[in-house]
Amino acid sequence: MTSSITVIQSRDNALVKDLRRLAQDSTAYRKQGRVWLEGDHLCRAALTRGIRPAMAVFSESFWPQAQVSYGQAAVKNVVIADALMADISGLESAAPMGFLVDLPSAAGLQPGLPTVVLDRLQDAGNVGSILRSASAFGFVQIAAVKGTAALWSAKVLRAGMGAHFALRMVEGLAPEDLLALELPLLATSSHEGDYLHQAALPWPCGWVLGHEGQGVSSELQARAAQHIRITQPGGEESLNVAAAAAICLHASAAAR
């Protein structure tokens, strides 16, 4: 059964304006309740996880070759002028296609699930990279404390490379909301606590990763069951938070 097709040529079209906001405004998805997935990789990752987009959008020049692989993926197909696709995109070189999907339900935290807690992380690249590591190492829930970069923003989506669709994600949380996890929290630190390679790591658990400059907040440090640091014989003051996350989450996976 062929999906319906709409052709758009006007820059002032309402859909084009909505897509532009989703691509370029990091929090627009919260208002629209929809997420823009730009490019083949993210679209394929969504399909692999069983997500059917509400709409697939193609540039006019790409549409003839897209019909075979994507023509029936969405409820509705939209074909737009190449110049409009470039105008929508937040990338230097616009992708020729994208999916519009409904924002997954932002249900509350589910207790007992292996979780990564993001405490006011600012950099979208770091957040996306941590999501990839979480998915790779068996963590299934992300708990983002208020002040963390928007999880479904275009930049975090690109950095996550499809990990979003394997994770349960809850954002805008207060520190006290983490009590609902019913898990031991492991707070990362650059200067105190047990060294990771010597620590007994519980499973399941919640790893707490803190702000790039300030680290984990004092409130969450106080709530932690363990404080963990990574040995750095090379003498650097600290590790990038995404690098530290990959090391810590791998250690948990290996210890299981």
Secondary structure as GFF3:
##gff-version 3
##sequence-region A 1 256
A	DSSP	beta_strand	4	8	.	.	.	ID=ss1
A	DSSP	alpha_helix	14	24	.	.	.	ID=ss2
A	DSSP	alpha_helix	28	32	.	.	.	ID=ss3
A	DSSP	beta_strand	34	38	.	.	.	ID=ss4
A	DSSP	alpha_helix	40	48	.	.	.	ID=ss5
A	DSSP	beta_strand	55	59	.	.	.	ID=ss6
A	DSSP	alpha_helix	63	70	.	.	.	ID=ss7
A	DSSP	beta_strand	76	80	.	.	.	ID=ss8
A	DSSP	alpha_helix	82	88	.	.	.	ID=ss9
A	DSSP	beta_strand	97	102	.	.	.	ID=ss10
A	DSSP	beta_strand	115	119	.	.	.	ID=ss11
A	DSSP	alpha_helix	124	136	.	.	.	ID=ss12
A	DSSP	beta_strand	141	145	.	.	.	ID=ss13
A	DSSP	alpha_helix	154	160	.	.	.	ID=ss14
A	DSSP	three_ten_helix	163	166	.	.	.	ID=ss15
A	DSSP	beta_strand	168	173	.	.	.	ID=ss16
A	DSSP	three_ten_helix	175	181	.	.	.	ID=ss17
A	DSSP	beta_strand	185	188	.	.	.	ID=ss18
A	DSSP	beta_strand	194	195	.	.	.	ID=ss19
A	DSSP	three_ten_helix	196	198	.	.	.	ID=ss20
A	DSSP	beta_strand	206	210	.	.	.	ID=ss21
A	DSSP	alpha_helix	218	223	.	.	.	ID=ss22
A	DSSP	beta_strand	226	229	.	.	.	ID=ss23
A	DSSP	alpha_helix	241	255	.	.	.	ID=ss24
###
